[in-house]
Amino acid sequence: MFKTMLFDLDGTLLNINMDTFLPGYFKILTERFVRQIKPEEFIKHLYHCTHAMIENKDPRRTNQEVFMQEFIPRIGLPPEELQSILIDFYTNDFGSLENYTRQEPVAQEIVELCYNKGLEMVIASNPVFPLLAMKHRLRWAGLADYPYRLITAYENMHFCKPHREYYEEILHLINRQASECLMIGNDIEEDLAAEKAGIKTYLLKDHLLDKRKEKTPYNADYQGYLEDLYNFIKTMF
């Protein structure tokens, strides 16, 4: 059966409302660059560069490299200064956004159950944030202290969801076969895309995201709510 659980983070292990989180995130991030660029221009560039990162399929460049190559000329700061500002922001300011999130007690029980059963765990969140931000979000979820095999972030990944290559890169990094892994997430488009890499999927319905304009080609192998997932892992392993 499965040896590795791949967990999405937002809406899966962490209760987060992006409609309130993103404005708060933009507000404190734009304040760091207000002397260089107007906030509305900064946000426009941020969206453009993030989209470029998501669409990239060049295996020679990490997501961070793609983002920075687009971002640096638009902001007008030397690379070293820009990187220093971002590191300080994600180290200090980003943590204040915890107020826009809530912990999921059942998700905590699920991760503890996986740990006790000796299952390998990967945090397979879309790698558009640096590792510093990922660690904050795991702390907000009350899940920071587990020995994850891999936490996908923009420094260590070359692809994003929903590309097949994102999931194939995870398999390569953790040295697992697709048949040994289960992808767990709440986003029909992004998380069920693991199917393209041959990975079985579990669709969580607690905070279901369905951005489809057309019928999805993906079908979840399993689905249910957090309580159902807990019972699934408890009885299957």
C-alpha positions in Angstrom: 0.0 0.0 0.0 1.1 3.7 0.2 4.3 4.5 1.9 4.3 8.3 1.4 1.5 10.8 2.1 1.7 14.0 0.0 -0.3 16.8 1.7 -1.4 20.0 0.3 -1.3 22.8 2.9 -3.8 25.6 2.3 -7.4 24.4 2.7 -6.1 20.9 3.6 -3.9 21.0 6.7 -4.5 24.8 7.3 -7.8 26.6 7.3 -7.1 29.8 5.4 -9.4 32.2 3.6 -7.5 33.6 0.6 -10.0 36.4 0.2 -8.8 38.0 3.4 -5.3 36.6 3.5 -4.1 37.9 0.2 -5.1 41.6 0.8 -3.3 41.4 4.2 -0.2 39.9 2.6 -0.1 42.5 -0.2 -0.5 45.3 2.3 2.5 44.4 4.5 4.6 43.4 1.5 4.0 46.5 -0.5 5.0 48.6 2.5 8.6 47.2 2.2 8.8 48.7 -1.4 6.8 51.9 -1.1 9.8 54.1 -1.7 10.6 52.3 -5.0 7.2 51.7 -6.5 3.5 52.4 -6.1 1.6 49.6 -4.3 -0.8 49.0 -7.2 2.2 48.8 -9.6 4.0 46.4 -7.3 1.0 44.1 -7.0 0.6 44.0 -10.8 4.3 43.0 -11.2 3.9 40.5 -8.4 1.0 38.8 -10.1 2.9 38.8 -13.5 6.0 37.2 -12.0 4.1 34.6 -10.1 2.2 33.6 -13.2 5.4 33.3 -15.1 6.7 31.0 -12.3 3.6 28.9 -12.4 3.7 28.5 -16.2 7.4 27.8 -16.4 8.6 24.3 -17.5 12.3 25.0 -17.8 14.0 22.3 -15.7 17.2 24.3 -15.6 15.7 27.1 -13.5 14.2 26.8 -10.0 10.9 28.6 -9.4 12.8 31.2 -7.4 15.2 31.9 -10.3 12.2 32.3 -12.7 10.5 34.6 -10.3 13.6 36.8 -9.7 14.5 37.0 -13.3 11.1 38.5 -14.0 10.8 40.5 -10.8 14.2 42.2 -10.4 14.1 44.4 -13.6 10.5 45.5 -12.7 11.3 46.6 -9.2 14.6 48.4 -10.0 16.7 47.3 -7.0 20.0 45.4 -7.1 19.5 41.7 -6.7 21.3 41.5 -3.3 19.3 44.3 -1.8 16.0 42.9 -3.1 16.8 39.4 -1.7 17.8 40.9 1.6 14.4 42.7 1.9 12.5 39.6 1.0 14.4 37.4 3.5 13.8 40.0 6.3 10.1 40.2 5.3 9.5 36.5 5.4 11.5 36.1 8.6 9.7 38.8 10.5 6.7 40.4 8.9 5.1 37.4 7.3 4.4 35.7 10.6 1.8 38.4 11.5 -0.5 36.9 8.9 -1.3 34.0 11.2 -4.4 36.0 12.2 -6.0 35.2 8.8 -5.7 31.4 9.5 -7.1 28.8 11.8 -5.8 25.4 12.8 -7.6 22.2 11.8 -7.6 19.9 14.9 -8.5 16.8 12.8 -5.7 17.6 10.4 -3.3 17.7 13.3 -4.6 14.2 14.4 -4.1 13.0 10.8 -0.5 14.0 10.7 0.1 12.6 14.1 -1.5 9.3 13.0 0.7 9.2 9.9 3.8 9.8 12.0 2.9 7.1 14.5 2.2 4.6 11.7 5.7 5.3 10.2 4.3 6.8 7.0 6.6 9.2 5.2 5.1 12.7 4.7 5.6 15.4 2.1 4.2 18.9 2.3 3.2 19.3 -1.4 1.9 22.8 -1.4 2.2 24.8 -4.7 5.8 26.1 -4.5 5.3 29.8 -5.1 6.5 30.8 -1.6 10.0 30.6 -0.1 10.7 27.9 2.5 10.7 30.6 5.2 7.0 31.2 4.4 6.2 27.5 4.3 7.6 27.0 7.8 5.5 29.9 9.1 2.4 28.3 7.6 3.2 24.9 9.1 3.6 26.6 12.5 0.2 28.3 12.0 -1.3 24.9 11.4 0.4 23.5 14.5 2.4 21.1 12.4 5.9 22.5 12.4 7.7 19.8 14.4 7.3 16.7 12.2 10.1 15.2 10.2 8.8 15.8 6.7 10.6 14.1 3.9 10.2 17.2 1.7 8.6 20.6 1.9 8.1 21.9 -1.6 9.1 25.6 -1.9 10.2 27.9 -4.7 13.9 27.4 -3.9 13.9 23.6 -4.3 11.3 23.0 -7.1 11.4 23.7 -10.8 7.7 23.3 -11.6 4.3 24.2 -10.1 0.9 22.7 -9.8 -1.0 21.6 -11.9 1.9 20.5 -14.1 2.7 16.8 -14.2 6.4 17.7 -13.9 5.8 19.1 -10.4 4.6 15.7 -9.1 7.3 13.8 -11.1 10.0 16.0 -9.5 8.6 15.1 -6.0 8.9 11.4 -6.8 12.5 11.9 -8.0 13.5 13.9 -4.9 12.0 11.4 -2.4 13.0 8.3 -4.5 9.5 6.9 -4.6 7.4 5.2 -7.2 4.0 6.8 -8.0 2.3 3.7 -6.7 3.8 4.2 -3.3 2.3 7.7 -2.8 -1.1 9.3 -2.1 -1.8 12.9 -2.9 -4.2 14.6 -0.5 -5.7 18.0 -1.2 -8.8 20.1 -1.6 -8.2 21.7 -5.0 -9.7 19.7 -7.9 -7.5 21.3 -10.6 -4.2 21.4 -8.7 -4.2 18.4 -6.5 -6.0 15.8 -8.6 -3.5 16.6 -11.3 -1.2 14.2 -9.5 -3.0 11.6 -11.5 -1.0 12.7 -14.5 2.1 11.4 -12.8 0.4 8.1 -11.9 -0.2 9.1 -8.2 -3.5 8.1 -6.5 -5.5 11.0 -5.0 -7.7 11.8 -2.1 -10.0 14.8 -2.5 -10.8 16.6 0.7 -14.2 18.3 0.7 -14.0 20.4 3.9 -12.7 23.5 1.9 -13.3 22.3 -1.6 -11.8 24.4 -4.4 -13.2 24.0 -7.9 -11.9 26.6 -10.3 -12.8 24.6 -13.4 -14.4 26.3 -16.4 -15.0 22.9 -18.0 -15.4 19.4 -16.7 -12.1 18.1 -15.2 -10.4 15.2 -16.8 -9.4 14.0 -13.3 -11.3 11.7 -11.0 -10.3 11.3 -7.3 -9.5 7.8 -6.3 -10.9 8.5 -2.8 -12.7 11.5 -1.3 -14.3 12.7 1.9 -13.9 15.1 4.8 -11.0 15.3 7.3 -12.8 12.8 9.6 -13.2 10.4 6.7 -9.5 10.7 5.9 -8.5 10.0 9.5 -10.6 6.8 9.5 -9.2 5.9 6.0 -5.6 6.1 7.2 -6.4 4.4 10.6 -8.0 1.4 8.9 -5.9 1.1 5.7 -2.4 1.1 7.3 
